[in-house]
Amino acid sequence: MPTTGIQSKIGKATELLRYDGADGYTTGTLGKIMGGGGQQITLDTSVLKLLPGK
């Protein structure tokens, strides 16, 4: 079925994270920078269907 998709470029982002292990190990709070630059496409999900055998 014909449809229109929206293509977007993913921008740069930052987040704070911390790893706490079960053994008590922790990294403390670290900053993470994600460069972005990838792309994503969003389609109208009502036009998607499963292919037989998939």
KEFIDREN-167182 format. One line per field, with one value per atom (N, C-alpha, C): residue in one letter; z, y, x; atom name. Coordinates in pm, 1 decimal. Atoms other than C-alpha are relative to their C-alpha. Example, Ala and Ser with C-alpha at 12.3 -4.5 7.8 and 13.67 -1.06 7.14 Angstrom:
type	[A  A  A  S  S  S]
w	[0.0  780.0  0.0  -6.0  714.0  73.0]
v	[-119.0  -450.0  120.0  -119.0  -106.0  109.0]
u	[89.0  1230.0  90.0  -82.0  1367.0  -77.0]
atom	[N  CA  C  N  CA  C]
// end
This chain:
type	[M  M  M  P  P  P  T  T  T  T  T  T  G  G  G  I  I  I  Q  Q  Q  S  S  S  K  K  K  I  I  I  G  G  G  K  K  K  A  A  A  T  T  T  E  E  E  L  L  L  L  L  L  R  R  R  Y  Y  Y  D  D  D  G  G  G  A  A  A  D  D  D  G  G  G  Y  Y  Y  T  T  T  T  T  T  G  G  G  T  T  T  L  L  L  G  G  G  K  K  K  I  I  I  M  M  M  G  G  G  G  G  G  G  G  G  G  G  G  Q  Q  Q  Q  Q  Q  I  I  I  T  T  T  L  L  L  D  D  D  T  T  T  S  S  S  V  V  V  L  L  L  K  K  K  L  L  L  L  L  L  P  P  P  G  G  G  K  K  K]
w	[0.0  0.0  0.0  1.3  -89.8  129.4  -120.3  204.4  -5.1  -11.2  300.4  128.8  -119.0  540.9  34.3  -45.7  744.1  34.0  -25.1  739.8  88.7  -94.0  1029.2  21.3  -36.2  1111.5  152.0  -145.0  1469.4  41.3  -45.4  1647.0  112.6  -111.3  1908.6  130.1  -129.8  2263.0  107.6  -114.4  2607.8  106.0  -112.0  2908.1  113.5  -116.6  3257.8  35.1  -36.2  3358.2  109.7  -106.9  3639.8  1.0  -8.8  3662.0  143.7  -133.4  3994.5  -13.3  8.9  3998.4  125.7  -113.4  4224.4  108.4  -95.4  4388.0  71.2  -64.1  4501.7  -85.6  89.9  4213.8  -59.0  63.7  4082.3  -80.5  79.8  3812.7  48.2  -30.1  3976.1  -120.2  109.5  3751.4  -110.1  116.1  3402.8  -104.6  112.1  3114.3  -127.3  127.5  2776.8  -110.4  114.2  2448.9  -119.1  118.7  2148.0  -118.9  111.0  1819.4  -93.4  92.2  1633.4  -143.1  140.5  1256.0  -69.7  60.2  1201.7  -51.3  51.9  1031.9  43.4  -28.1  1111.9  -91.9  86.4  903.1  76.4  -66.7  1049.4  -105.7  92.9  855.1  75.7  -56.5  915.8  25.5  -32.5  1100.6  -48.2  46.8  974.7  -139.6  133.8  628.9  1.2  -10.0  756.8  24.5  -25.3  753.1  2.2  -4.0  821.4  -133.6  121.7  520.5  36.0  -30.2  501.1  26.0  -32.2  664.3  68.8  -63.9  836.3  147.4]
v	[-115.8  0.0  123.6  -121.2  338.3  80.5  -83.4  560.3  100.4  -99.7  852.5  -24.5  14.2  820.8  132.2  -118.5  1084.8  -42.4  29.7  1076.5  109.9  -95.0  1241.1  -30.0  16.5  1298.0  10.0  2.8  1210.4  97.8  -101.7  1499.3  -49.2  30.8  1501.5  0.4  7.2  1412.6  -34.9  38.5  1370.5  -61.9  57.5  1166.8  -28.1  39.2  1089.9  -142.5  138.0  725.1  -45.7  58.1  514.7  -149.3  145.3  143.6  -42.4  57.3  -32.4  -151.3  145.7  -397.0  -66.1  76.4  -664.5  -18.2  17.9  -694.9  129.0  -126.7  -329.5  95.2  -86.5  -196.0  107.0  -106.8  139.0  87.7  -91.0  370.5  143.3  -138.7  678.9  54.6  -60.4  919.5  43.8  -32.2  951.6  70.5  -62.5  1176.4  -77.1  69.2  1011.8  93.6  -82.9  1204.1  -91.5  78.3  1051.7  95.4  -90.8  1205.6  25.0  -16.6  1158.7  -24.1  14.0  1172.4  -113.3  107.8  856.6  50.3  -37.3  857.2  -101.7  90.1  710.9  35.8  -19.5  666.5  -47.7  34.3  666.6  -17.2  29.7  504.5  -7.6  19.6  493.3  -149.2  142.9  160.2  -70.1  64.7  98.2  -60.3  56.9  18.1  -115.5  110.2  -237.1  -130.0  131.3  -608.0  -103.5  109.2  -933.3  -72.3  78.9  -1123.2  -146.6  142.7  -1489.7  -69.0  74.6  -1713.6  81.8  -85.4  -1425.2  17.0]
u	[84.7  0.0  90.4  -81.7  153.7  -16.4  4.0  241.0  114.2  -105.9  460.3  76.0  -83.2  752.5  64.4  -71.4  929.7  141.9  -140.6  1310.1  57.6  -57.4  1492.9  147.1  -139.6  1858.4  9.9  -13.7  1952.5  109.5  -93.5  2122.5  90.2  -89.1  2397.8  -79.2  67.6  2296.0  101.9  -82.3  2447.7  -89.7  74.0  2344.0  96.0  -77.5  2465.0  -39.1  30.7  2495.2  94.4  -79.2  2629.3  -24.3  11.6  2698.9  25.5  -16.1  2647.7  -4.8  -5.3  2759.0  -53.3  52.1  2613.0  106.0  -109.5  2957.2  40.3  -29.1  2950.6  82.3  -76.9  3162.7  -90.8  75.0  3045.5  95.1  -81.2  3173.8  -14.8  34.1  3028.3  -76.0  75.5  2839.9  95.3  -81.7  2989.1  -85.6  68.3  2893.3  28.8  -16.9  2839.2  -47.7  35.8  2838.2  -26.4  35.8  2662.0  0.7  -25.2  2769.0  -116.7  112.0  2443.4  42.8  -32.7  2441.7  -72.3  76.5  2239.1  -133.7  130.9  1903.5  -103.9  111.7  1565.2  -115.0  116.6  1254.8  -122.4  125.1  904.8  -108.1  108.9  621.8  -132.0  133.1  249.6  -15.6  3.4  226.3  -126.5  123.4  -127.3  16.5  -20.6  16.2  98.6  -94.6  269.4  -73.8  58.1  189.8  110.3  -96.1  370.7  -1.0  -9.1  497.1  -18.6  19.4  393.1  134.6  -120.5  653.8  107.4  -101.5  833.8  -30.6]
atom	[N  CA  C  N  CA  C  N  CA  C  N  CA  C  N  CA  C  N  CA  C  N  CA  C  N  CA  C  N  CA  C  N  CA  C  N  CA  C  N  CA  C  N  CA  C  N  CA  C  N  CA  C  N  CA  C  N  CA  C  N  CA  C  N  CA  C  N  CA  C  N  CA  C  N  CA  C  N  CA  C  N  CA  C  N  CA  C  N  CA  C  N  CA  C  N  CA  C  N  CA  C  N  CA  C  N  CA  C  N  CA  C  N  CA  C  N  CA  C  N  CA  C  N  CA  C  N  CA  C  N  CA  C  N  CA  C  N  CA  C  N  CA  C  N  CA  C  N  CA  C  N  CA  C  N  CA  C  N  CA  C  N  CA  C  N  CA  C  N  CA  C  N  CA  C  N  CA  C  N  CA  C  N  CA  C  N  CA  C]
// end
